[in-house]
Amino acid sequence: MNAAMARLADGDRSVFSSVFQTLWPLLAGFARRLCRNAAEAEDAAQLALVKVFEYAHRFDPDQDAAAWALAITANECHAVRRRRREEPVDEGMEQLPSKEADPETATIDRDLMAAAADVLGSLRSEDAATLAAAWRGERPAIAAAAFRKRVQRATERLRAAWRSRHGTP
């Protein structure tokens, strides 16, 4: 890995593919462990890999390439999580459809959002709050195992409510 990264740092673009194939699984797995959210982890890993290639010319061949790439990934994970915390929270479930969406897709999106809001509204307030906290990546001041169990039970009740209203699994 170090030899390939050193060649890339020297401008040898023929090793791009091998560096990518070696680094992607490592960075993606690391990001999943740091972010605990699949979408954020994917974003962070992609951003980190772009930065690895963008700053390859700065790589010091005397250093460990994997450690260098993992440090970049850790920074990207923190940045992605920080951006998520700084985003304004949309209090309502309803969102405007994309301007690029055709009318049929926009109607389907609105119907799905309304159905989801209806089902969530039918849950006990404790279940809705538990699911909302889990979706935001938050954990109340209780034991991790207890919170996981609450999330599991609330998710089961959400699925049951969806099935009873919409008849799908």
Buried (B, 14 or more C-beta within 10 A) or exposed (E): BBEBBBBBBEEEEEBBEBBEEBBBEBBBEBBBEBBEBEEBBBBBBBBBBEBBBEEBEEBEEEEEBBEBBBEBBBBBBEBBBEEBEEEEEEEEEEEEBEEEEEEEEBEEBBEEBEEBEBBBEBBEEEBBBBBEBBEEEEBEEEEEEEBEEBBEEBBEBBEEBBEEEEEEE
